[in-house]
């Protein structure tokens, strides 16, 4: 069940606006570690958005707003998601299509969870000056009908690309170039059905 902790938080340290604190051209190990932590949190956020967007008990405006906010977790709207349960026979779809399928799912609600989140080899700098990495995690989806009956639980190993890049962002009247950590393509590695 969704417990009200829709957006993940680290106890004692507010890292939700971590990107705002860093505008250097290259990051030291401590700051890079903080962004690696934030990347893992964004995977949890993504699964929480699955719960919000799919839940037909929630107001449609909230669900649509949640869709728009969920897209902000990703590097571009062209990122692809592979999820047999949501998209059916397609190998993958873009973000908008994926979240639209969640909005209009045959299930009354889907509770999403992320387990065992591991950043493989840490973030490393590439030729363009961005930091890139790969996260592996287990996505757990609990599927419910309109009466609240659990129909199925799906556990799928997932891999998601992570990009840490410098982007321009407005802060009131000023614009700064800051580091933003984003997710991109999510692929399924294997599936286990209950």
C-alpha positions as CSV (number, residue, x, y, z in Angstrom):
1,X,0.0,0.0,0.0
2,X,1.1,3.6,-0.6
3,X,2.0,4.9,2.8
4,X,2.0,8.6,2.1
5,X,5.7,8.7,1.7
6,X,5.3,9.4,-2.0
7,X,8.7,11.1,-2.5
8,X,11.6,9.3,-0.9
9,X,13.7,11.1,1.7
10,X,16.9,10.4,3.6
11,X,16.3,10.6,7.3
12,X,18.3,13.5,8.8
13,X,19.6,14.8,5.5
14,X,17.4,16.6,2.9
15,X,18.8,15.6,-0.5
16,X,15.7,16.4,-2.6
17,X,17.3,19.6,-3.9
18,X,20.8,18.2,-4.1
19,X,21.3,19.4,-7.6
20,X,20.9,23.0,-6.4
21,X,24.0,22.8,-4.3
22,X,26.5,21.8,-7.0
23,X,27.5,23.9,-10.0
24,X,31.2,23.0,-10.3
25,X,32.5,21.7,-13.6
26,X,33.9,18.5,-12.1
27,X,32.7,16.8,-8.9
28,X,34.8,15.5,-6.1
29,X,34.2,12.0,-4.6
30,X,31.9,13.2,-1.8
31,X,29.6,15.1,-4.1
32,X,29.6,12.3,-6.6
33,X,28.7,9.8,-3.8
34,X,25.7,12.1,-3.0
35,X,24.5,12.1,-6.6
36,X,24.9,8.3,-6.7
37,X,22.6,8.2,-3.6
38,X,20.2,10.6,-5.4
39,X,20.1,8.4,-8.5
40,X,19.0,5.4,-6.4
41,X,16.3,7.6,-4.8
42,X,15.0,8.5,-8.2
43,X,14.4,4.8,-8.9
44,X,12.3,4.6,-5.8
45,X,10.5,7.8,-6.9
46,X,9.7,6.2,-10.3
47,X,8.1,3.2,-8.6
48,X,6.1,5.5,-6.3
49,X,4.9,7.3,-9.4
50,X,3.6,4.0,-10.8
51,X,1.5,3.8,-7.7
52,X,0.1,7.3,-8.0
53,X,-0.5,7.4,-11.8
54,X,-2.2,4.0,-11.9
55,X,-4.5,4.4,-8.9
56,X,-8.1,5.1,-10.1
57,X,-9.1,6.0,-6.5
58,X,-7.1,9.2,-7.0
59,X,-8.4,12.4,-8.7
60,X,-7.6,12.4,-12.5
61,X,-5.9,15.8,-12.2
62,X,-3.5,14.5,-9.5
63,X,-2.7,11.5,-11.6
64,X,-2.0,13.6,-14.7
65,X,0.1,16.0,-12.7
66,X,2.0,13.0,-11.3
67,X,2.6,11.8,-14.8
68,X,4.2,15.2,-15.8
69,X,6.3,15.2,-12.6
70,X,7.4,11.6,-13.2
71,X,8.7,12.5,-16.6
72,X,11.0,15.0,-15.0
73,X,12.9,12.1,-13.4
74,X,14.2,11.2,-16.9
75,X,16.9,12.7,-19.1
76,X,14.6,13.1,-22.1
77,X,11.1,12.2,-23.0
78,X,12.6,9.8,-25.6
79,X,13.8,7.4,-22.9
80,X,12.3,3.9,-23.4
81,X,10.7,1.6,-20.9
82,X,10.3,-2.1,-21.2
83,X,7.7,-3.6,-19.0
84,X,5.7,-6.6,-20.3
85,X,3.0,-6.2,-17.7
86,X,2.1,-2.6,-18.6
87,X,2.9,-2.4,-22.3
88,X,1.9,-6.0,-23.4
89,X,3.7,-7.4,-26.4
90,X,5.8,-4.4,-27.3
91,X,9.5,-4.6,-26.5
92,X,9.5,-1.0,-25.2
93,X,7.7,2.3,-25.4
94,X,8.6,5.9,-24.8
95,X,7.8,7.6,-21.5
96,X,4.6,9.3,-22.5
97,X,3.2,6.1,-23.8
98,X,4.2,4.2,-20.7
99,X,2.6,6.6,-18.3
100,X,-0.5,6.8,-20.5
101,X,-0.8,3.0,-20.4
102,X,-0.5,3.3,-16.6
103,X,-3.3,5.9,-16.5
104,X,-5.6,3.7,-18.5
105,X,-4.6,0.3,-17.2
106,X,-7.1,-2.5,-16.8
107,X,-6.0,-2.8,-13.2
108,X,-7.7,-0.5,-10.7
109,X,-4.4,0.2,-9.0
110,X,-0.8,-0.9,-9.2
111,X,1.5,-0.6,-6.2
112,X,5.1,-0.2,-7.3
113,X,8.2,-0.9,-5.2
114,X,11.9,-1.0,-5.8
115,X,14.1,-3.5,-4.0
116,X,17.8,-4.3,-4.0
117,X,18.9,-1.1,-5.8
118,X,22.6,-1.3,-6.8
119,X,24.6,1.2,-8.8
120,X,26.9,-0.9,-10.9
121,X,30.5,0.3,-10.8
122,X,29.5,3.9,-9.7
123,X,29.1,6.9,-11.9
124,X,32.0,7.5,-14.3
125,X,32.8,10.4,-16.5
126,X,32.4,10.1,-20.3
127,X,34.0,11.9,-23.2
128,X,31.3,14.7,-23.2
129,X,31.9,15.5,-19.5
130,X,28.7,13.8,-18.2
131,X,28.8,11.1,-15.6
132,X,27.0,7.9,-16.5
133,X,26.2,4.7,-14.8
134,X,23.8,1.7,-14.6
135,X,21.5,0.8,-11.8
136,X,20.1,-2.7,-11.3
137,X,17.0,-3.3,-9.1
138,X,14.0,-5.5,-8.7
139,X,10.7,-3.8,-9.5
140,X,7.8,-5.3,-7.7
141,X,4.3,-4.5,-8.9
142,X,1.2,-5.5,-6.9
143,X,-1.9,-5.5,-9.2
144,X,-5.4,-4.9,-7.7
145,X,-8.9,-4.9,-9.0
146,X,-11.6,-2.3,-8.2
147,X,-12.6,-4.2,-5.0
148,X,-9.1,-4.1,-3.6
149,X,-8.4,-7.8,-4.3
150,X,-4.7,-8.5,-5.1
151,X,-4.8,-10.2,-8.5
152,X,-1.1,-10.7,-9.1
153,X,2.4,-9.7,-7.9
154,X,5.1,-9.3,-10.6
155,X,8.8,-9.2,-9.8
156,X,11.1,-8.1,-12.6
157,X,14.8,-7.5,-12.6
158,X,15.4,-4.1,-14.2
159,X,18.4,-2.1,-15.5
160,X,18.2,1.7,-15.8
161,X,20.7,4.1,-17.3
162,X,21.7,7.0,-15.1
163,X,23.0,10.3,-16.4
164,X,24.5,13.1,-14.3
165,X,24.9,16.2,-16.5
166,X,25.1,19.9,-16.3
167,X,21.9,21.7,-17.3
168,X,20.7,25.3,-17.0
169,X,18.0,25.9,-14.4
170,X,16.2,29.1,-13.4
171,X,16.4,30.2,-9.8
172,X,14.0,33.2,-9.5
173,X,15.5,35.9,-11.7
174,X,18.9,34.2,-12.3
175,X,19.9,31.2,-14.3
176,X,22.6,28.7,-13.2
177,X,24.2,25.7,-14.7
178,X,24.0,22.9,-12.2
179,X,24.4,19.1,-12.1
180,X,21.1,17.1,-12.6
181,X,20.9,13.4,-12.1
182,X,18.4,11.7,-14.4
183,X,17.2,8.3,-15.3
184,X,16.8,7.0,-18.9
185,X,16.1,3.7,-20.6
186,X,14.7,1.0,-18.3
187,X,14.9,-2.5,-19.5
188,X,13.7,-5.8,-18.1
189,X,16.3,-8.4,-17.3
190,X,14.0,-11.2,-16.2
191,X,10.5,-11.8,-14.8
192,X,9.1,-13.9,-11.9
193,X,5.3,-14.1,-11.5
194,X,3.5,-15.1,-8.3
